[in-house]
C-alpha cells in the first residue's frame, strides 16, 4: 500500500519542495497551506503528518493543531513530525505531543530517513 503523507506548510515554495521530495521516492502527498481542523486529519487515512510550527494565516499554529489532534483523537496513532526554524521548536514539539521534530533548514536525506522510520 502506498504511504500517504499530509504536508501542512504555509510557505508555498517549501510545501512544493516537500511534495517533490516525498513523491520522488514514491509517497503520495496531500498539501495544505493552512491548518485544517483535527477531524480532517483523523479521517484522512494518512501515514505521516509533516507540519510547520508557524502557520501564518491559520487559526492554529502547528503545535496547537498537533495538541488538538493528539488530545481529540488519542486512538489515531498517525505520527506527527513538526518542523520549524524557531529556536524553541524542539520544546514546542515535545510539549504538544509530536512524535518528532526537525529544524529548518533541513537535510533531504535526513528528512526521508526520519519519515521512513516514523511510518515503519
C-alpha positions in Angstrom: 0.0 0.0 0.0 1.3 3.4 -0.9 2.1 5.6 2.0 0.2 8.9 2.2 1.8 12.0 3.8 -0.1 15.1 4.8 2.1 18.2 4.5 0.9 21.3 6.3 3.2 24.3 5.4 2.2 27.9 4.8 5.2 28.7 2.6 4.2 27.7 -1.0 7.7 27.1 -2.1 8.6 24.9 0.9 5.4 22.9 0.6 6.2 22.3 -3.1 9.7 21.2 -2.2 8.3 18.7 0.4 5.9 17.4 -2.1 8.6 16.9 -4.7 10.9 15.2 -2.2 8.3 12.7 -1.0 6.7 12.0 -4.4 10.2 11.4 -5.9 10.6 8.3 -3.6 7.1 7.0 -4.2 4.9 8.5 -1.4 1.5 10.0 -2.1 1.1 13.5 -0.7 -1.7 15.9 0.2 -0.5 19.5 0.7 -2.3 22.2 2.7 -1.2 25.7 3.2 -3.4 26.4 6.2 -4.2 24.3 9.2 -7.2 22.0 8.8 -9.4 21.0 11.6 -8.3 18.0 13.6 -11.2 15.9 12.3 -9.8 16.2 8.7 -6.5 14.7 9.9 -8.3 11.9 11.8 -10.4 10.9 8.8 -7.7 11.3 6.2 -6.0 7.9 6.5 -2.5 9.5 6.5 0.6 7.6 7.4 2.6 10.7 8.5 1.9 14.4 9.1 4.7 16.8 8.3 3.8 20.2 9.7 5.4 23.6 10.2 5.0 25.1 13.6 4.4 28.7 12.3 1.3 28.6 10.1 0.7 32.3 9.2 -2.9 33.0 8.3 -4.2 29.8 10.0 -6.4 29.7 13.1 -3.9 27.3 14.7 -0.1 27.1 14.8 1.3 23.7 14.1 2.0 22.9 17.7 -1.6 23.9 18.6 -3.0 21.7 15.9 -0.8 18.8 17.0 -2.0 19.2 20.6 -5.7 19.3 19.5 -5.3 16.3 17.1 -3.4 14.2 19.7 -5.9 15.0 22.5 -9.1 14.8 20.5 -8.2 11.5 18.7 -6.0 9.5 21.1 -6.6 6.3 19.2 -5.2 7.7 15.9 -1.5 6.8 16.0 -0.6 8.8 12.9 2.9 10.2 13.7 3.4 14.0 13.6 6.7 15.5 12.5 6.9 19.1 13.4 9.4 21.3 11.5 10.5 24.9 12.2 13.3 27.4 12.2 12.1 28.5 15.6 14.8 28.3 18.2 12.5 26.6 20.7 10.8 24.3 18.1 12.0 21.1 19.8 10.5 22.2 23.1 7.2 23.2 21.4 7.1 19.8 19.6 7.7 17.9 22.9 5.1 19.9 24.7 2.3 19.3 22.2 3.0 15.5 21.9 4.6 15.5 18.4 6.4 12.3 17.5 9.4 14.1 16.2 11.0 17.4 15.4 13.3 18.6 12.6 14.8 22.1 12.3 14.8 24.2 9.2 16.8 24.3 7.1 16.8 20.5 6.8 18.9 17.9 5.0 16.8 15.9 2.5 18.3 12.6 3.3 17.7 13.1 7.0 14.1 14.1 6.3 13.5 11.0 4.2 15.1 8.7 6.8 13.1 10.2 9.6 9.8 9.9 7.6 10.6 6.3 6.7 11.3 5.4 10.3 8.2 7.2 11.6 6.0 5.3 9.2 7.6 1.9 9.8 
